[in-house]
Amino acid sequence: MSDLILVVEDELALQETLAYNLKRQGYEVETAGEGYQALAMSRKLHPDLIILDVMLPGIDGFELCRILRQEMTTPVLMLTARVDEIDRVVGLEVGADDYMTKPFSMRELMARVKAMLRRVRLIRQEFNHPPATEEASSQMLVFDNLAIDMNRREVTLNGQALSVKPKEYDLLSFLAQHRGQVLSRELILERVWGWDYIGDSRTVDVHVRWLREKIEPVPANPHRIVTVRSAGYRFEG
């Protein structure tokens, strides 16, 4: 099922442009041009994300965002034609998750929408699949001849320290803490690189390959970091 986005914008041309571009990206879109209408639609539809203009008839975007934040956790991306820093501060204080000033790049807006939805989706996924073992919460993770020192951020193989880059270490420790679980590339990207990282899953694949070259006896036939086809990766230890 596609994510549902509510676009709240009283400028009809921009509203239609946003709706058109979002639908092209595969999202379901509903629109509203007035504050009270947007509030009613939000309560009825429970959208996955709300794009909210600040200047609206009825009730403005700041007040609408404040009300919504008391009732739901739906992420809100606010839009405004004003550039004052105080507007941004107020928007964030009333509960907006992100903020863009008009005019803006449609490409950047789509990237932010994607990142915000990915963040929400993967937080839910992680909530439903927490680390499964006590071993994952310890300060030293040991898997036969492979050891990960969580305090010193060091990895050793057969007692010898490995030279791993910071992101390689972050990736390995995240996989190890979720031993036996299938982790999607999107979840890994979110948790290791951050929700606002604008990139694709090939970044994960490249770093997995580098790690395999360092910790697998036969990198071409890995048994520690296993690929689960069409799903992601699973760390076997």
GUNUDO-66445 format. One record per residue: residue in three letters; x, y, z of N, C-alpha, C in turn. Coordinates in steps of 0.1 Angstrom, whole numbers, plus 5000, padded with zeros to 4 digits. Example, Ala and Ser with C-alpha at 12.3 -4.5 7.8 and 13.67 -1.06 7.14 Angstrom:
<sites>
aa|nu|nv|nw|cau|cav|caw|cu|cv|cw
ALA|5132|4943|5078|5123|4955|5078|5132|4967|5078
SER|5128|4978|5071|5137|4989|5071|5129|5000|5079
</sites>
This chain:
<sites>
aa|nu|nv|nw|cau|cav|caw|cu|cv|cw
MET|5008|4988|5000|5000|5000|5000|5009|5012|5000
SER|5005|5022|4992|5013|5034|4990|5011|5043|5003
ASP|5021|5051|5006|5020|5061|5016|5010|5072|5012
LEU|5002|5077|5022|4992|5087|5019|4998|5100|5024
ILE|4998|5110|5016|5003|5124|5019|4992|5134|5018
LEU|4990|5142|5028|4981|5153|5027|4988|5166|5025
VAL|4985|5172|5013|4991|5185|5010|4981|5196|5014
VAL|4985|5205|5023|4977|5216|5027|4983|5229|5022
GLU|4977|5234|5012|4983|5246|5005|4972|5254|4998
ASP|4970|5267|5002|4959|5274|4996|4962|5280|4982
GLU|4975|5280|4978|4978|5285|4965|4976|5273|4955
LEU|4965|5274|4947|4960|5263|4939|4971|5257|4930
ALA|4978|5266|4923|4988|5262|4913|4999|5253|4920
LEU|5004|5258|4932|5014|5250|4939|5008|5237|4945
GLN|4996|5238|4950|4989|5226|4955|4989|5215|4944
GLU|4985|5219|4932|4983|5210|4921|4997|5204|4916
THR|5007|5213|4917|5021|5209|4913|5026|5199|4923
LEU|5024|5201|4935|5029|5192|4946|5022|5179|4944
ALA|5009|5179|4943|5001|5167|4941|5006|5159|4929
TYR|5008|5166|4918|5012|5159|4906|5025|5152|4908
ASN|5035|5159|4913|5048|5153|4915|5048|5142|4925
LEU|5041|5143|4936|5040|5132|4946|5034|5120|4940
LYS|5023|5122|4932|5017|5110|4926|5026|5103|4916
ARG|5034|5111|4909|5044|5105|4900|5054|5096|4907
GLN|5057|5099|4920|5066|5092|4928|5059|5079|4935
GLY|5046|5078|4932|5039|5066|4936|5031|5068|4949
TYR|5030|5080|4954|5023|5083|4967|5008|5085|4964
GLU|5000|5082|4974|4986|5086|4973|4985|5100|4979
VAL|4977|5109|4973|4977|5123|4977|4963|5128|4979
GLU|4961|5135|4990|4948|5142|4993|4952|5157|4995
THR|4943|5166|4991|4947|5180|4992|4936|5188|5000
ALA|4941|5199|5006|4932|5208|5013|4938|5222|5012
GLY|4929|5232|5011|4933|5246|5009|4930|5255|5020
GLU|4925|5249|5032|4920|5258|5043|4923|5250|5056
GLY|4926|5258|5066|4931|5251|5079|4921|5242|5085
TYR|4908|5246|5087|4899|5238|5093|4896|5225|5085
GLN|4895|5227|5072|4893|5215|5063|4905|5205|5065
ALA|4917|5210|5066|4929|5202|5067|4929|5194|5081
LEU|4924|5201|5091|4923|5195|5104|4913|5183|5104
ALA|4902|5185|5097|4892|5175|5096|4897|5163|5088
MET|4904|5166|5077|4909|5155|5069|4920|5148|5076
SER|4928|5154|5083|4939|5148|5091|4933|5138|5101
ARG|4923|5142|5108|4916|5133|5118|4909|5121|5111
LYS|4904|5124|5099|4897|5113|5093|4906|5103|5086
LEU|4916|5108|5079|4925|5100|5070|4937|5095|5077
HIS|4942|5101|5087|4955|5097|5094|4966|5095|5084
PRO|4969|5106|5076|4979|5104|5066|4993|5100|5071
ASP|5002|5095|5063|5015|5091|5067|5024|5103|5068
LEU|5021|5114|5061|5029|5126|5061|5020|5138|5057
ILE|5022|5150|5063|5015|5162|5060|5025|5173|5055
ILE|5022|5178|5043|5030|5190|5038|5021|5202|5041
LEU|5026|5211|5049|5017|5221|5055|5022|5235|5052
ASP|5014|5243|5045|5018|5257|5043|5015|5265|5056
VAL|5023|5275|5059|5021|5283|5071|5010|5292|5069
MET|5009|5300|5058|4998|5310|5056|4986|5303|5050
LEU|4976|5301|5058|4964|5295|5054|4952|5303|5059
PRO|4941|5302|5051|4928|5308|5056|4922|5299|5067
GLY|4914|5304|5076|4909|5296|5087|4918|5297|5098
ILE|4926|5287|5100|4936|5287|5110|4950|5285|5103
ASP|4960|5292|5108|4973|5291|5101|4980|5278|5103
GLY|4991|5276|5096|4998|5264|5097|5004|5262|5111
PHE|5009|5272|5117|5015|5271|5131|5004|5265|5141
GLU|4993|5271|5141|4982|5266|5150|4977|5252|5146
LEU|4976|5250|5133|4972|5237|5129|4982|5226|5133
CYS|4995|5229|5131|5005|5220|5135|5005|5217|5150
ARG|5003|5227|5158|5002|5226|5172|4991|5216|5176
ILE|4979|5218|5170|4968|5209|5173|4970|5195|5169
LEU|4976|5193|5157|4979|5180|5152|4989|5173|5161
ARG|4999|5180|5165|5009|5174|5173|5004|5168|5186
GLN|4993|5175|5191|4987|5170|5204|4979|5157|5202
GLU|4975|5155|5189|4966|5143|5186|4973|5132|5179
MET|4984|5134|5172|4990|5124|5164|5005|5126|5162
THR|5012|5116|5158|5026|5117|5156|5030|5118|5141
THR|5020|5120|5132|5023|5121|5118|5034|5132|5115
PRO|5044|5129|5107|5054|5139|5104|5049|5150|5096
VAL|5054|5162|5099|5049|5174|5092|5060|5182|5086
LEU|5059|5184|5073|5069|5193|5066|5062|5206|5063
MET|5067|5217|5069|5061|5230|5068|5067|5238|5056
LEU|5059|5245|5049|5063|5254|5038|5059|5268|5042
THR|5068|5278|5038|5065|5292|5041|5072|5300|5030
ALA|5066|5312|5027|5072|5321|5018|5081|5331|5026
ARG|5080|5331|5039|5088|5340|5047|5102|5334|5051
VAL|5111|5343|5052|5125|5338|5054|5130|5341|5068
ASP|5122|5347|5077|5127|5350|5090|5130|5338|5098
GLU|5141|5339|5105|5145|5327|5114|5135|5324|5124
ILE|5128|5334|5129|5118|5332|5140|5107|5323|5135
ASP|5104|5324|5122|5093|5315|5116|5098|5301|5117
ARG|5110|5298|5114|5115|5284|5114|5115|5279|5129
VAL|5119|5288|5138|5120|5284|5152|5106|5281|5157
VAL|5096|5289|5154|5082|5287|5158|5077|5274|5152
GLY|5079|5272|5139|5075|5260|5133|5080|5248|5139
LEU|5092|5247|5143|5098|5236|5149|5093|5234|5164
GLU|5091|5245|5170|5086|5245|5184|5072|5240|5185
VAL|5064|5242|5175|5050|5237|5176|5049|5223|5171
GLY|5060|5217|5166|5060|5203|5163|5063|5199|5149
ALA|5067|5208|5140|5070|5205|5127|5083|5196|5127
ASP|5084|5187|5118|5096|5178|5117|5106|5184|5107
ASP|5102|5192|5097|5111|5198|5088|5105|5210|5083
TYR|5113|5218|5075|5108|5232|5072|5115|5236|5059
MET|5107|5241|5049|5113|5245|5037|5107|5259|5033
THR|5116|5268|5028|5112|5281|5024|5110|5282|5009
LYS|5099|5288|5005|5096|5291|4991|5104|5302|4986
PRO|5108|5301|4973|5107|5290|4964|5117|5279|4968
PHE|5113|5267|4965|5122|5255|4968|5123|5246|4956
SER|5133|5238|4956|5136|5228|4946|5126|5216|4948
MET|5118|5213|4938|5109|5202|4939|5117|5189|4941
ARG|5129|5188|4935|5137|5176|4937|5141|5175|4952
GLU|5145|5186|4958|5149|5186|4972|5137|5182|4981
LEU|5125|5188|4978|5113|5185|4986|5110|5170|4985
MET|5111|5164|4973|5108|5150|4972|5118|5141|4979
ALA|5131|5146|4980|5141|5139|4987|5138|5139|5002
ARG|5133|5151|5007|5130|5152|5021|5118|5144|5025
VAL|5108|5144|5016|5096|5135|5018|5100|5121|5019
LYS|5108|5116|5010|5113|5102|5010|5120|5099|5023
ALA|5129|5108|5028|5136|5106|5040|5128|5106|5052
MET|5118|5115|5053|5109|5115|5064|5100|5103|5065
LEU|5095|5098|5054|5087|5086|5054|5095|5074|5057
ARG|5107|5074|5052|5116|5062|5055|5119|5062|5070
ARG|5122|5074|5076|5125|5074|5090|5113|5068|5098
VAL|5101|5072|5095|5089|5067|5103|5088|5053|5101
ARG|5089|5048|5089|5087|5034|5085|5097|5025|5093
LEU|5109|5030|5093|5120|5021|5098|5120|5022|5114
ILE|5116|5033|5119|5114|5034|5134|5104|5023|5138
ARG|5093|5023|5131|5083|5013|5134|5088|4999|5132
GLN|5096|4996|5122|5102|4983|5120|5111|4979|5131
GLU|5119|4989|5135|5129|4986|5146|5121|4984|5159
PHE|5110|4991|5161|5102|4989|5173|5097|4975|5174
ASN|5093|4970|5162|5087|4957|5162|5098|4946|5162
HIS|5111|4949|5160|5122|4939|5160|5134|4944|5167
PRO|5133|4945|5181|5144|4949|5189|5155|4939|5189
PRO|5167|4942|5194|5178|4932|5195|5173|4921|5203
ALA|5176|4908|5198|5170|4896|5204|5178|4890|5215
THR|5191|4893|5217|5198|4885|5227|5206|4894|5237
GLU|5209|4889|5248|5217|4896|5258|5231|4899|5253
GLU|5236|4890|5245|5249|4892|5239|5250|4906|5232
ALA|5239|4909|5225|5238|4922|5217|5240|4934|5225
SER|5236|4934|5238|5237|4945|5246|5250|4946|5254
SER|5259|4937|5253|5271|4937|5261|5281|4946|5254
GLN|5292|4949|5261|5302|4959|5256|5312|4952|5247
MET|5312|4939|5248|5322|4931|5239|5314|4920|5233
LEU|5313|4920|5219|5306|4910|5212|5317|4901|5206
VAL|5315|4888|5209|5325|4878|5205|5318|4867|5197
PHE|5323|4864|5185|5318|4854|5176|5330|4846|5171
ASP|5333|4835|5178|5344|4826|5175|5357|4835|5175
ASN|5363|4836|5164|5376|4844|5163|5374|4859|5160
LEU|5362|4863|5160|5359|4877|5157|5354|4884|5169
ALA|5359|4895|5173|5355|4902|5185|5353|4917|5182
ILE|5342|4923|5187|5339|4937|5185|5339|4943|5199
ASP|5348|4953|5201|5349|4960|5214|5340|4973|5213
MET|5329|4973|5219|5319|4984|5217|5324|4997|5224
ASN|5332|4995|5235|5338|5007|5242|5349|5014|5234
ARG|5358|5006|5228|5369|5011|5222|5367|5012|5206
ARG|5356|5007|5202|5353|5008|5187|5364|5001|5179
GLU|5367|4989|5184|5378|4981|5177|5372|4967|5173
VAL|5378|4962|5163|5374|4949|5158|5387|4941|5157
THR|5387|4929|5162|5398|4920|5161|5394|4907|5155
LEU|5403|4901|5147|5401|4888|5141|5414|4879|5144
ASN|5411|4868|5151|5422|4860|5156|5432|4867|5165
GLY|5426|4877|5172|5434|4884|5182|5442|4896|5176
GLN|5441|4898|5163|5447|4909|5156|5437|4920|5152
ALA|5441|4932|5155|5432|4944|5152|5431|4945|5138
LEU|5418|4948|5133|5415|4950|5119|5415|4965|5117
SER|5419|4970|5105|5417|4984|5101|5404|4985|5095
VAL|5394|4991|5102|5381|4993|5097|5378|5008|5097
LYS|5371|5013|5087|5367|5027|5086|5355|5029|5096
PRO|5353|5041|5100|5342|5044|5110|5329|5038|5106
LYS|5325|5040|5093|5312|5035|5089|5312|5020|5088
GLU|5323|5014|5085|5324|4999|5085|5322|4994|5099
TYR|5328|5001|5109|5326|4996|5122|5311|4998|5126
ASP|5305|5010|5123|5291|5012|5127|5282|5001|5121
LEU|5285|4998|5108|5277|4988|5101|5279|4974|5108
LEU|5291|4970|5110|5294|4957|5116|5287|4956|5130
SER|5289|4966|5138|5283|4966|5152|5268|4965|5151
PHE|5262|4973|5142|5247|4972|5141|5243|4959|5137
LEU|5249|4953|5127|5245|4939|5123|5247|4929|5134
ALA|5258|4930|5141|5262|4921|5152|5252|4922|5163
GLN|5247|4934|5166|5237|4936|5177|5224|4930|5174
HIS|5221|4928|5161|5209|4922|5156|5211|4908|5150
ARG|5220|4901|5156|5224|4887|5151|5212|4879|5149
GLY|5212|4872|5137|5201|4863|5133|5189|4870|5127
GLN|5188|4883|5128|5177|4890|5122|5179|4894|5108
VAL|5169|4893|5099|5170|4899|5086|5168|4914|5086
LEU|5178|4921|5082|5177|4936|5082|5177|4941|5068
SER|5166|4949|5065|5165|4955|5051|5176|4965|5049
ARG|5180|4967|5037|5190|4977|5033|5185|4991|5038
GLU|5172|4993|5037|5166|5006|5041|5168|5009|5056
LEU|5165|4998|5064|5167|4999|5078|5181|5002|5082
ILE|5190|4995|5075|5205|4997|5078|5209|5011|5074
LEU|5204|5016|5063|5207|5029|5059|5203|5039|5069
GLU|5191|5037|5074|5185|5047|5084|5193|5047|5097
ARG|5196|5035|5102|5202|5034|5115|5217|5037|5115
VAL|5224|5034|5104|5239|5035|5103|5242|5049|5097
TRP|5235|5053|5087|5239|5066|5080|5230|5077|5084
GLY|5218|5074|5090|5210|5085|5095|5198|5087|5086
TRP|5187|5091|5092|5174|5093|5084|5175|5103|5073
ASP|5183|5113|5075|5184|5124|5065|5195|5122|5054
TYR|5201|5110|5054|5210|5107|5044|5203|5105|5031
ILE|5207|5113|5021|5201|5112|5008|5210|5104|4999
GLY|5207|5091|4998|5215|5082|4991|5207|5069|4988
ASP|5213|5059|4983|5205|5047|4980|5212|5035|4987
SER|5206|5023|4985|5210|5011|4992|5223|5006|4987
ARG|5228|5011|4976|5241|5006|4970|5252|5010|4980
THR|5250|5020|4988|5260|5024|4998|5262|5012|5008
VAL|5251|5006|5012|5251|4995|5021|5258|4983|5015
ASP|5255|4980|5002|5261|4969|4995|5276|4970|4995
VAL|5281|4982|4992|5295|4985|4990|5302|4982|5004
HIS|5297|4988|5015|5303|4986|5028|5302|4972|5032
VAL|5292|4965|5029|5291|4950|5032|5302|4943|5025
ARG|5305|4946|5012|5315|4940|5005|5329|4942|5011
TRP|5331|4955|5015|5344|4958|5022|5346|4950|5035
LEU|5335|4949|5043|5336|4942|5055|5339|4927|5053
ARG|5332|4921|5043|5334|4907|5040|5349|4904|5036
GLU|5355|4914|5029|5369|4912|5026|5378|4912|5038
LYS|5373|4917|5049|5381|4918|5061|5378|4907|5071
ILE|5366|4902|5072|5362|4893|5082|5358|4879|5078
GLU|5356|4877|5064|5352|4864|5059|5364|4856|5054
PRO|5365|4843|5058|5376|4835|5053|5376|4835|5037
VAL|5364|4834|5032|5362|4834|5017|5351|4844|5014
PRO|5356|4857|5011|5346|4867|5009|5335|4864|4998
ALA|5339|4857|4988|5330|4854|4977|5319|4843|4982
ASN|5322|4837|4993|5312|4827|4999|5310|4830|5013
PRO|5304|4841|5017|5303|4846|5031|5295|4837|5039
HIS|5299|4836|5052|5290|4829|5061|5287|4837|5074
ARG|5294|4849|5075|5291|4857|5086|5280|4868|5083
ILE|5282|4875|5072|5272|4885|5067|5266|4879|5055
VAL|5254|4873|5057|5247|4866|5047|5237|4874|5039
THR|5237|4873|5026|5226|4880|5018|5214|4872|5018
VAL|5203|4879|5022|5189|4873|5021|5182|4879|5009
ARG|5181|4871|4999|5176|4876|4986|5163|4884|4987
SER|5163|4896|4981|5151|4904|4981|5147|4909|4995
ALA|5155|4907|5005|5152|4912|5018|5162|4920|5025
GLY|5175|4916|5023|5186|4924|5030|5197|4915|5034
TYR|5202|4917|5047|5213|4910|5052|5210|4904|5066
ARG|5217|4893|5069|5216|4887|5082|5230|4884|5087
PHE|5233|4888|5099|5246|4885|5105|5245|4872|5113
GLU|5253|4862|5110|5253|4849|5116|5264|4848|5127
GLY|5274|4857|5127|5284|4856|5137|5296|4848|5133
</sites>
